[in-house]
């Protein structure tokens, strides 16, 4: 339903409501808070570092990563495809778009899909104040936790646009990586490339945006892409195994 191309529309709700929404959006422990030592001495805690922005995964494995945006398309045959092919896809979900289809995404999660954050309402984030960006990102973290019992570590900004405030807000909301893409699977099933060679290569992140009345269903578009991956000797990898992973302690 929502495309990342073109000029983003206005905020879908009053900014005052977004700012109010941050009231229950507590930052993770250690994200710029002040702690107290024994004896009452206040000690400032450094804010969480900004998460990395990832548009391509450096890997020698012959894998690409399939990511689906918004949640507007609820194709039951796509659930069957994910189950039959055991596809570890990542769904970047927007609450105002995916609702009331929560059951569809619960079924997708049950067959192996991973649920990630794409904001509450899909606004263009650059230029918004920190409180408004936190409301969008932390608010969706809470929604996904309440609906599915998951707390995403990956975030995709609407339209692929972000600023330094976005990265700060993402860090304060517990996001480990901001995920962009190099390749787009268009509604008619063909691939477009943001930069680099016009062919799939290992480590590519493929974005599949929702389309309004697309000529091919989500299952049909994905099936075409899987056939091309087979021709190139590539497989679908699990993005969460490569991005936003907490490194093991030294010596572990």
C-alpha positions in Angstrom: 0.0 0.0 0.0 2.8 2.4 0.9 5.6 2.9 -1.5 8.9 4.4 -0.4 9.4 6.2 -3.7 8.0 9.7 -4.3 7.3 12.5 -1.8 6.2 11.2 1.6 2.9 12.4 2.9 2.2 14.3 6.1 2.2 12.7 9.5 -1.0 10.6 9.8 -1.7 11.9 13.4 -1.2 15.1 15.2 2.4 15.7 16.3 1.1 16.4 19.8 -0.3 12.8 19.9 3.1 11.4 18.9 4.9 13.4 21.5 2.4 12.3 24.1 3.0 8.7 23.1 6.5 8.9 24.3 5.3 9.0 27.9 5.4 5.2 28.1 8.4 4.8 25.9 11.3 4.2 28.3 14.7 4.0 27.0 16.6 0.7 27.6 18.8 0.6 30.7 21.9 2.5 30.2 20.7 4.7 27.4 21.8 8.1 28.7 20.3 7.7 32.2 21.9 8.9 35.5 22.6 6.1 38.0 23.5 6.4 41.7 26.4 4.7 43.4 26.3 3.6 47.0 26.5 6.7 49.1 24.2 8.7 46.9 26.8 9.9 44.3 25.1 10.5 40.9 27.0 9.0 37.9 26.1 9.9 34.3 25.8 6.9 32.0 26.9 7.3 28.4 24.0 7.1 25.9 23.8 4.0 23.7 25.9 4.3 20.6 24.0 4.8 17.3 23.2 1.6 15.5 25.0 0.8 12.2 23.2 1.4 9.0 23.4 -1.7 6.8 22.5 -1.8 3.1 24.5 -4.9 2.1 25.9 -7.7 4.2 29.6 -8.6 3.8 29.6 -12.4 3.6 31.2 -15.1 1.6 28.1 -17.3 1.9 26.0 -17.5 -1.3 23.0 -15.9 0.3 20.7 -12.9 -0.2 18.2 -11.6 2.3 14.5 -11.1 1.6 12.8 -8.3 3.5 9.1 -7.3 3.2 7.8 -3.9 4.1 4.7 -2.4 5.7 2.3 -5.4 5.9 -0.4 -4.2 3.5 -0.4 -7.4 1.4 -1.8 -10.4 3.2 -1.5 -13.2 0.7 -2.3 -16.6 2.3 -0.3 -18.4 -0.4 2.7 -16.5 0.7 2.4 -18.2 4.1 2.4 -21.5 2.3 5.4 -20.6 0.3 7.4 -19.5 3.4 6.5 -22.8 5.1 7.2 -25.1 2.1 10.5 -23.5 1.2 11.5 -22.7 4.8 12.2 -19.1 3.9 13.7 -17.1 6.8 12.2 -13.8 5.5 12.1 -10.6 7.5 8.9 -8.6 7.8 9.3 -4.9 8.6 5.9 -4.0 9.9 4.0 -0.7 10.2 1.2 -1.0 12.8 -1.3 1.4 11.0 -0.9 -0.6 7.8 -0.8 -4.2 9.1 -3.8 -3.9 11.4 -6.2 -5.5 11.7 -4.3 -8.4 10.0 -2.3 -9.4 13.1 -3.4 -13.0 12.8 -1.9 -13.2 9.3 1.5 -12.2 10.7 1.2 -14.5 13.7 0.8 -17.3 11.2 3.8 -16.1 9.2 5.9 -16.0 12.4 4.8 -19.5 13.2 6.2 -20.8 9.9 9.6 -19.1 10.2 9.2 -15.4 9.3 11.0 -12.8 11.5 9.0 -9.7 12.6 10.9 -6.3 12.6 10.1 -2.6 13.1 9.0 -0.2 10.4 7.3 2.5 12.7 3.8 2.9 13.9 2.5 5.1 11.1 5.1 5.3 8.3 6.0 9.0 8.5 9.1 10.5 6.9 11.4 10.7 10.0 14.1 13.2 9.0 13.5 16.6 10.6 11.1 15.3 13.3 12.1 16.0 16.9 13.6 13.2 19.0 10.4 12.7 21.0 8.3 12.2 17.8 10.8 9.7 16.3 11.0 7.8 19.6 7.2 7.7 19.6 7.2 6.0 16.2 10.0 3.6 16.8 9.5 2.8 20.5 5.8 2.7 20.0 6.1 0.0 17.4 8.5 -1.9 19.6 5.7 -2.0 22.3 3.0 -2.9 19.8 5.0 -5.9 18.4 5.9 -7.0 21.9 2.3 -6.9 23.0 0.9 -8.6 19.9 3.6 -11.2 19.2 5.9 -11.3 22.2 8.9 -10.1 20.2 11.1 -7.1 20.6 12.8 -6.4 17.3 16.5 -5.5 17.0 16.2 -4.4 13.4 14.6 -1.2 12.1 13.9 0.1 8.6 13.0 3.8 8.3 10.1 4.7 6.0 11.2 5.6 2.5 14.7 4.6 3.5 15.3 8.1 5.0 16.8 8.9 8.3 18.9 11.5 10.1 21.1 11.5 13.2 18.1 11.9 15.4 16.6 8.7 13.9 19.8 6.8 14.9 19.7 8.2 18.4 16.0 7.4 18.8 16.6 3.9 17.4 19.4 3.3 19.9 17.2 4.5 22.8 14.4 2.1 21.6 16.8 -0.9 21.7 17.4 -1.2 18.0 20.7 -2.9 17.1 20.9 -2.0 13.3 19.1 0.1 10.8 18.4 -1.9 7.6 18.3 -0.4 4.1 18.6 -2.3 0.8 20.4 -2.4 -2.6 17.8 -4.4 -4.6 14.0 -3.9 -4.9 11.5 -6.5 -6.1 9.0 -4.4 -8.0 5.2 -5.2 -8.0 5.5 -6.6 -11.6 8.2 -9.0 -10.4 11.3 -7.4 -11.9 14.3 -6.3 -10.0 15.8 -2.8 -9.7 19.1 -1.8 -8.2 20.0 1.3 -6.2 23.7 1.1 -7.1 26.4 -1.3 -8.1 26.0 -4.1 -10.6 22.6 -4.9 -12.0 22.6 -8.5 -10.9 22.1 -10.3 -7.6 25.2 -10.9 -5.6 25.9 -12.6 -2.2 25.0 -10.3 0.7 22.3 -8.4 -1.2 19.4 -7.2 0.9 16.2 -7.3 -1.3 13.3 -5.0 -0.3 9.8 -6.1 -1.3 7.5 -3.0 -0.8 3.8 -3.3 -0.6 2.0 -2.4 -3.8 -1.5 -1.1 -4.5 -3.2 -3.8 -6.6 0.1 -5.3 -7.9 -0.1 -7.3 -11.1 1.5 -10.2 -9.3 0.7 -11.5 -5.9 3.3 -11.6 -3.2 3.7 -15.3 -3.6 4.0 -15.0 -7.3 6.7 -12.3 -7.1 8.6 -14.2 -4.5 8.4 -17.4 -6.6 9.9 -15.6 -9.6 12.7 -14.3 -7.4 13.5 -17.7 -6.0 13.8 -19.1 -9.5 16.4 -16.4 -10.3 18.3 -17.2 -7.1 18.4 -20.9 -8.1 19.8 -20.0 -11.5 22.6 -18.0 -9.8 23.3 -20.5 -7.1 22.1 -18.3 -4.3 19.9 -19.1 -1.4 17.8 -17.1 1.1 19.7 -16.3 4.3 18.4 -15.3 7.7 19.2 -11.6 8.0 19.0 -11.7 11.8 22.0 -14.1 11.8 24.2 -11.5 10.1 22.9 -8.1 11.2 22.2 -6.8 14.7 23.9 -9.7 16.3 25.4 -9.1 19.7 29.1 -10.1 19.6 30.3 -12.8 21.9 32.5 -11.7 24.8 36.2 -12.0 24.2 37.3 -15.6 24.9 33.7 -17.0 24.9 
